[in-house]
Amino acid sequence: MADRNQRVLLSLCLSLTLLSLGGCSSLFFYPDSTVYITPDRLDLNYRDVYLDTVDGEHLHGWWLPAEGEDHGTVYYLHGNAQNMSSHILNVAWLPREGYNVFMIDYRGFGESTGDPDIEGALADTEAGFRWLVQQPDSGPYYLLGQSLGGGLGLMLAAEWTQRQEQPPLTAVVLDSTFAGFRAITREKLDSFWLTWPFQIPLSWTIPDDYEGVDHIAEISPVPLMVIHSIRDGIIPFHNGTALYTAAKQPKQFLQTDTPHASTFVIPAYRDAVESFLKEAAAGEIAVGSKDPD
């Protein structure tokens, strides 16, 4: 037992040392290259997309065309584990509702080259969106980010809107997203007694430029939906309400009751998001509607 405790403490010390040297970015990324499922296994048409970033990485993505009437394209940014093939079920319903879906693997995930970090992943999300808007007849454009993808997508949407880039986003949906990279790092380190003493110094290794609550207001006037579950055991509910409070109109809040990032297993939640996208495209988002309880 003593030997086991010593190994645990040694492992922890080594991990903390590596984090102190390289920062906490690695806490956000758990990639692998396993192919869990491909769209054809879900009876979806698709094609592989390969694109280059400005710093020389090669990213892999999937384009899923809409079935029937085309309502535009959802740019999907997935969570922090595995790769896009393990997250595709979250958006497999969209093509049948008339939406194209474009999704990418960040650097270091799946077939994409490189090593993941926050700055690199932010660059990857912009590279993917720039590729998308250059495709003919692919608009209007909607951004859907889940968990880590929501944190990345929030920053992309804010910068794209503030720079008045064209074409504009039609709507943004952030699901199970944390209030900020530094804030959630501190919160997670605080939750375990062995890492509690290191929560402040290690969180300081993450630049404070990426705190979503400081930038979410910049998404306006693009319609925004924030989704969060009261049962989210990974990113606690207060993160969603903090983001919603900091956002400007037009905005909506969808309170759910599922495990982390499991929103779209429930048909009623899919319907709510689809209604939001359609209202945004028609310019009919009600100001101040559907605030959190």
VOGU-3710 file (C-alpha; in Angstrom, 3 decimals, decimal comma):
1> madrnqrvll> 0,000/0,000/0,000  2,839/2,365/0,890  4,552/1,639/-2,420  1,331/2,378/-4,295  0,892/5,711/-2,479  4,474/6,619/-3,269  3,896/5,864/-6,952  0,748/8,003/-6,976  2,550/10,915/-5,335  5,534/10,528/-7,663
11> slclsltlls> 3,211/10,527/-10,682  1,424/13,589/-9,382  4,689/15,432/-8,750  5,893/14,588/-12,253  2,597/15,752/-13,763  2,690/19,006/-11,837  6,288/19,575/-12,867  5,428/19,059/-16,531  2,429/21,344/-16,212  4,522/24,052/-14,567
21> lggcsslffy> 7,032/23,857/-17,396  4,631/23,590/-20,312  1,507/25,241/-18,949  -1,941/23,744/-18,496  -2,942/23,606/-22,158  -2,527/19,836/-22,121  -5,385/19,566/-19,618  -7,812/20,455/-22,419  -6,765/17,912/-25,043  -7,072/14,118/-25,006
31> pdstvyitpd> -6,788/13,148/-28,685  -6,377/9,794/-30,344  -6,307/8,499/-33,923  -8,810/5,651/-33,589  -11,628/5,675/-36,141  -14,718/4,959/-34,062  -17,372/5,332/-36,760  -17,575/6,880/-40,198  -20,604/8,723/-41,594  -21,452/5,978/-44,082
41> rldlnyrdvy> -22,063/3,618/-41,146  -24,860/6,027/-40,204  -26,238/6,040/-43,776  -24,847/9,529/-44,372  -23,081/10,710/-47,502  -19,766/12,419/-46,866  -16,423/13,369/-48,304  -13,034/13,816/-46,716  -11,617/17,329/-46,623  -7,942/18,135/-46,127
51> ldtvdgehlh> -6,768/21,680/-45,558  -3,619/23,484/-44,462  -3,172/25,978/-41,640  -1,078/29,124/-41,894  1,590/27,530/-39,675  1,956/24,403/-41,812  -0,281/21,818/-40,164  -2,589/19,578/-42,203  -6,138/19,162/-40,918  -8,686/16,479/-41,717
61> gwwlpaeged> -12,399/17,171/-41,859  -15,682/15,722/-43,045  -18,300/17,373/-45,228  -21,791/15,921/-44,775  -24,217/17,221/-47,415  -27,794/18,101/-46,570  -30,545/15,748/-47,625  -33,409/17,401/-49,486  -33,886/21,145/-49,103  -30,639/22,911/-48,157
71> hgtvyylhgn> -30,929/25,316/-45,202  -27,213/26,133/-44,957  -24,209/24,680/-43,145  -23,518/23,936/-39,495  -19,820/24,265/-38,656  -19,368/21,764/-35,823  -16,519/21,966/-33,301  -16,237/18,871/-31,109  -15,106/18,247/-27,541  -11,663/17,556/-26,138
81> aqnmsshiln> -11,402/13,759/-26,254  -10,689/11,206/-28,993  -11,525/12,784/-32,397  -14,422/13,770/-34,638  -15,358/10,151/-35,381  -16,385/9,696/-31,740  -18,481/12,890/-31,749  -20,320/12,548/-35,050  -23,491/11,195/-33,430  -24,054/14,670/-31,993
91> vawlpregyn> -24,658/16,071/-35,482  -25,734/13,012/-37,511  -29,347/14,209/-37,317  -28,680/17,552/-39,028  -28,289/16,439/-42,690  -31,712/14,809/-42,564  -33,140/18,144/-41,410  -31,641/19,897/-44,426  -28,334/21,162/-43,015  -24,877/20,508/-44,392
101> vfmidyrgfg> -22,375/19,744/-41,651  -18,675/20,555/-41,767  -16,463/19,273/-38,972  -12,697/19,161/-38,469  -10,197/17,490/-36,210  -7,926/19,973/-34,453  -4,181/19,467/-34,754  -3,089/16,246/-33,070  -6,568/14,679/-33,336  -7,407/11,869/-35,766
111> estgdpdieg> -5,534/12,338/-39,031  -4,647/15,974/-38,357  -0,946/16,661/-37,858  0,769/18,492/-35,030  0,464/18,717/-31,270  -2,613/20,265/-29,680  -2,590/23,456/-27,670  -5,046/26,308/-27,200  -3,456/28,747/-29,637  -3,101/26,074/-32,304
121> aladteagfr> -6,678/24,847/-31,913  -7,970/28,414/-32,199  -6,007/28,791/-35,440  -7,428/25,478/-36,676  -11,032/26,539/-36,092  -10,490/29,699/-38,119  -8,745/27,773/-40,901  -11,701/25,417/-41,091  -14,237/28,224/-41,217  -12,292/30,101/-43,891
131> wlvqqpdsgp> -12,289/26,939/-45,995  -16,019/26,553/-45,475  -17,068/30,055/-46,517  -15,109/29,678/-49,753  -17,297/26,751/-50,823  -20,038/27,651/-53,319  -23,659/27,629/-52,165  -22,816/26,575/-48,613  -24,401/29,428/-46,643  -25,983/30,589/-44,449
141> yyllgqslgg> -23,490/29,578/-41,753  -24,210/28,369/-38,244  -21,594/27,530/-35,612  -22,207/24,711/-33,122  -19,537/24,095/-30,488  -19,704/21,541/-27,687  -17,596/21,631/-24,521  -14,031/22,496/-25,638  -15,443/23,170/-29,113  -17,756/25,738/-27,564
151> glglmlaaew> -14,844/27,537/-25,928  -12,978/27,605/-29,239  -16,080/28,493/-31,244  -16,961/31,354/-28,909  -13,612/33,006/-29,587  -13,908/32,416/-33,337  -17,439/33,847/-33,472  -16,490/36,898/-31,401  -13,453/37,716/-33,546  -15,249/37,027/-36,836
161> tqrqeqpplt> -18,096/39,338/-35,840  -15,922/42,124/-34,443  -13,719/42,128/-37,550  -16,895/42,284/-39,650  -15,669/39,358/-41,710  -17,819/38,285/-44,629  -19,977/36,334/-44,938  -21,330/36,801/-41,418  -22,439/34,030/-39,108  -26,199/33,561/-38,978
171> avvldstfag> -26,312/31,970/-35,506  -24,074/30,500/-32,805  -24,916/27,592/-30,476  -22,659/26,851/-27,487  -23,379/23,581/-25,689  -21,852/22,464/-22,355  -19,199/25,185/-22,577  -16,977/26,523/-19,808  -16,853/30,187/-18,826  -13,137/30,459/-19,596
181> fraitrekld> -10,009/28,363/-20,129  -8,238/29,741/-17,077  -11,384/29,655/-14,947  -12,199/26,002/-15,626  -8,571/25,007/-15,061  -8,647/26,610/-11,644  -12,028/25,026/-10,899  -10,807/21,528/-11,811  -7,564/21,843/-9,852  -9,554/23,132/-6,885
191> sfwltwpfqi> -11,771/20,022/-6,875  -8,984/17,582/-5,876  -7,139/17,973/-2,595  -3,749/17,027/-4,015  -3,915/19,715/-6,710  -5,793/22,325/-4,678  -2,610/24,172/-3,565  -1,519/24,545/-7,200  -4,775/25,886/-8,653  -3,712/29,526/-8,835
201> plswtipddy> -0,071/29,265/-9,988  -0,842/26,607/-12,612  -3,923/28,413/-13,922  -1,747/31,486/-14,426  0,188/29,550/-17,080  -2,882/29,960/-19,322  -3,183/33,452/-20,842  -6,295/35,313/-19,726  -7,065/36,266/-23,341  -9,349/33,237/-23,724
211> egvdhiaeis> -11,965/33,753/-21,019  -15,279/33,313/-22,762  -17,192/35,527/-20,327  -14,961/38,431/-21,393  -15,663/37,951/-25,109  -19,116/36,448/-25,515  -20,777/39,868/-25,725  -18,757/40,484/-28,905  -20,798/37,827/-30,731  -23,782/40,197/-30,777
221> pvplmvihsi> -25,698/41,037/-32,973  -25,396/37,416/-34,169  -28,141/35,379/-32,435  -26,736/33,146/-29,682  -28,083/30,071/-27,915  -26,356/28,823/-24,769  -27,164/25,223/-23,769  -26,274/23,697/-20,429  -27,444/20,766/-18,367  -28,257/20,934/-14,692
231> rdgiipfhng> -26,710/17,435/-14,475  -23,439/18,262/-16,199  -20,785/16,608/-14,057  -17,855/17,802/-16,179  -18,578/21,486/-16,760  -20,899/22,603/-13,937  -24,134/24,401/-14,763  -22,984/27,774/-13,447  -20,593/28,034/-16,407  -23,529/28,155/-18,809
241> talytaakqp> -25,444/30,743/-16,808  -22,317/32,908/-16,480  -21,837/32,874/-20,260  -25,487/33,658/-20,881  -25,474/36,548/-18,402  -22,373/38,050/-20,016  -23,795/37,736/-23,551  -25,756/40,497/-25,263  -29,059/40,178/-27,060  -30,323/38,467/-29,132
251> kqflqtdtph> -29,781/35,367/-26,994  -31,581/32,306/-25,679  -30,828/29,768/-22,974  -31,741/26,091/-23,271  -31,635/24,355/-19,884  -31,271/20,610/-20,311  -31,182/17,526/-18,106  -28,642/15,119/-19,584  -25,046/14,085/-18,890  -22,263/16,305/-20,259
261> astfvipayr> -22,582/17,087/-23,987  -25,382/14,561/-24,453  -27,935/17,151/-25,508  -28,855/15,722/-28,879  -29,907/12,279/-27,713  -33,179/13,972/-26,708  -35,484/14,777/-29,660  -37,053/17,758/-27,881  -33,644/19,412/-27,510  -32,858/18,796/-31,174
271> davesflkea> -36,170/20,411/-32,063  -35,393/23,448/-29,892  -32,036/23,983/-31,598  -33,530/23,533/-35,064  -36,249/26,083/-34,265  -33,595/28,508/-33,079  -31,600/28,106/-36,307  -34,697/28,698/-38,419  -35,727/31,747/-36,381  -32,205/33,154/-36,669
281> aageiavgsk> -32,183/32,679/-40,437  -35,542/34,466/-40,655  -34,475/37,257/-38,308  -37,167/36,318/-35,815  -35,236/35,712/-32,571  -37,257/37,197/-29,709  -35,105/39,481/-27,538  -34,881/38,317/-23,939  -36,701/35,050/-24,587  -36,116/31,754/-22,816
291> dpd> -33,897/33,016/-19,997  -32,497/30,372/-17,575  -34,573/29,486/-14,539
//
